[in-house]
Amino acid sequence: MRITAHPDPAGALREIAGYRLNYDPADTEGRGWHHDRVRHLLGDEEPGEPAPGGPFEIARGLVHDYEFAEPAIMRAYFHRDAPLVGRDMLLEGRFAVLRFPMGVRVDAEVDEVRDRADGTRERSWGWSYRTLEHHLERGRLLYEVVKNLDTGRVEFVITGVSSRAAIPNPVIALGFGVFGRWTQTRFYRAAGRRLARVVADVAAGADRPVPRGIGPDDLVVAPTD
């Protein structure tokens, strides 16, 4: 727990590279586990494959760079040139004046066309991360940009499974017990609103935000203000 930005994110990323997952992916049922799926409308395109410069393509670049997160709630430090799958990220959760560093690791990239239950088809692109040791939570989050190829509807879909981790500090444990779930659902809603707003701005001609470089190498922080 801190009240200022992390003083050495590069060092922290080197440290979490040796961390393991803090949960068993096969054991995510029962008391204390949350299963979430939240959808946010980003825009509409003509039916068919994603259009160049359309909402799907714009959102894909923003999601790749973690530019969807609301900076008042969450930021992420990572190496821009690292391969997406396997990328370690130092998340910095924010609550009031407090900041909580937490490590995650990207475990999968999604790029597929699939059938929907309503008989239509959709194209999806996205990625997921899993939580590492010393994180406040245990679980996995999947972020996808999805276009219905029959209707043209483009959405941002967040799918998560999570549970509170073991927190040694009793004050932090109490605070997380009271505010953790509320902050989590607030993050989902804020991320969807921010991504929809930025997609619309870029589609209207604004520059696409990119993670800000903060080191001599490829270390960046996202999202941009």
BELHUVEN-V551603 format. One record per run of one state. SS is the DSSP state (@ for helix, = for strand, . for the rest). FROM is the first residue (numbers start at 1). LEN is the number of residues. If there is no record, write none. Layout:
BEGIN
ss = <SS;SS>
from = <FROM;FROM>
len = <LEN;LEN>
END
This chain:
BEGIN
ss = <.;=;.;@;.;=;.;=;.;@;.;=;.;=;.;=;.;=;.;=;.;=;.;@;.;=;.;=;.>
from = <1;2;3;9;17;21;22;34;45;55;65;74;80;88;96;98;116;121;133;137;149;153;165;170;204;212;214;219;223>
len = <1;1;6;8;4;1;12;11;10;10;9;6;8;8;2;18;5;12;4;12;4;12;5;34;8;2;5;4;3>
END
